[in-house]
Amino acid sequence: MSVDPYKAVANWLDDEAVKVRDIEKHANSALYDNKDEDSYRDLMRQKTMLLASLGDRLESLVEPLSVEDSLLVKKRVKRFAMSASKALEIGSVFFMSALLYPDDYKDGEKNDLEIFAEKVRNISR
């Protein structure tokens, strides 16, 4: 039995979101528990680099999707990657930390990557 390609893309996005959350957890611990700003900065850069590379790593996964859906997914993931690339270019740790979070984000809510994964999962229903 083959895996639904939409579910495969959504699962991959979920996995990437888990990596982001894990990095953020370590970064917050570094900053707030250990008062280690250098480690926090390095971890935020690691998060941002992961997001900047999403588009390149997604390419083969979207091939089985319809052309329209493939373009939709690639376009949205490219926006995530472009924002991350801009944050790296600017070098703003604040910008890096805010990636994936809207201004009205409340702790415990899903971030934009998690929301998008859910959207992709629901496309095929």
For each residue, the residues with C-beta under 8 A, 3 or more apart:
1:
2:
3: 7 8
4: 7 8 124
5: 8 9 61 64 65 124
6: 9 10 65 69 120 121 123 124
7: 3 4 10 11 121 124
8: 3 4 5 11 12 61 64
9: 5 6 12 13 58 61 62 65 73 120
10: 6 7 13 14 117 118 120 121
11: 7 8 14 15 117
12: 8 9 15 16 58 61
13: 9 10 16 17 113 116 117 120
14: 10 11 17 18 114 117
15: 11 12 18 19
16: 12 13 19 20 50 54 113
17: 13 14 20 21 111 113 114 117
18: 14 15 21 22
19: 15 16 22 23 50
20: 16 17 23 24 47 50 51 100 111 113
21: 17 18 24 25 111
22: 18 19 25 26
23: 19 20 26 27 43 46 47 50
24: 20 21 27 28 43 47 97
25: 21 22 28 29
26: 22 23 29 30 43
27: 23 24 30 31 39 40 43 44 47 97
28: 24 25 31 32 33 40
29: 25 26 32 33 34
30: 26 27 33 34 36 39 40 43
31: 27 28 34 35 36 37 39 40
32: 28 29 35
33: 28 29 30
34: 29 30 31 39
35: 31 32
36: 30 31 39 40
37: 31 40 41
38: 41 42
39: 27 30 31 34 36 42 43
40: 27 28 30 31 36 37 43 44 93
41: 37 38 44 45 93
42: 38 39 45 46
43: 23 24 26 27 30 39 40 46 47
44: 27 40 41 47 48 93 96 97
45: 41 42 48 49 88 96
46: 23 42 43 49 50
47: 20 23 24 27 43 44 50 51 96 99
48: 44 45 51 52 84 87 88 96 99
49: 45 46 52 53 84 88
50: 16 19 20 23 46 47 53 54 84
51: 20 47 48 54 80 81 83 84 99 100 113
52: 48 49 81 84 85 88
53: 49 50 56 57 81
54: 16 50 51 57 58 77 80 81 84
55: 58 59 74 77 78 80 81
56: 53 59 81
57: 53 54
58: 9 12 54 55 61 62 73 74 77
59: 55 56 62 63 74
60: 63
61: 5 8 9 12 58
62: 9 58 59 65 69 70 73 74
63: 59 60 70
64: 5 8
65: 5 6 9 62 69 70 73
66: 69 70
67: 70 71
68: 71 72
69: 6 62 65 66 72 73 123
70: 62 63 65 66 67 73 74
71: 67 68 74 75
72: 68 69 75 76
73: 9 58 62 65 69 70 76 77 120
74: 55 58 59 62 70 71 77 78
75: 71 72 78 79
76: 72 73 79 80 116
77: 54 55 58 73 74 80 81 116
78: 55 74 75 81 82
79: 75 76 82 83
80: 51 54 55 76 77 83 84 99 100 112 113 116
81: 51 52 53 54 55 56 77 78 84 85
82: 78 79 85 86
83: 51 79 80 86 87 99
84: 48 49 50 51 52 54 80 81 87 88 96 99
85: 52 81 82 88 89
86: 82 83 89 90 95
87: 48 83 84 90 92 95 96 99
88: 45 48 49 52 84 85 91 96
89: 85 86
90: 86 87 95
91: 88
92: 87 95 96
93: 40 41 44 96 97
94: 97 98
95: 86 87 90 92 98 99
96: 44 45 47 48 84 87 88 92 93 99
97: 24 27 44 93 94
98: 94 95 101
99: 47 48 51 80 83 84 87 95 96
100: 20 51 80 111 112 113
101: 98 105 111 112
102: 105 112
103:
104:
105: 101 102 109 111
106: 109
107:
108:
109: 105 106
110: 114 115 118
111: 17 20 21 100 101 105 114 115
112: 80 100 101 102 115 116
113: 13 16 17 20 51 80 100 116 117
114: 14 17 110 111 117 118
115: 110 111 112 118 119
116: 13 76 77 80 112 113 119 120
117: 10 11 13 14 17 113 114 120 121
118: 10 110 114 115 121 122
119: 115 116 122 123
120: 6 9 10 13 73 116 117 123
121: 6 7 10 117 118 124 125
122: 118 119 125
123: 6 69 119 120
124: 4 5 6 7 121
125: 121 122
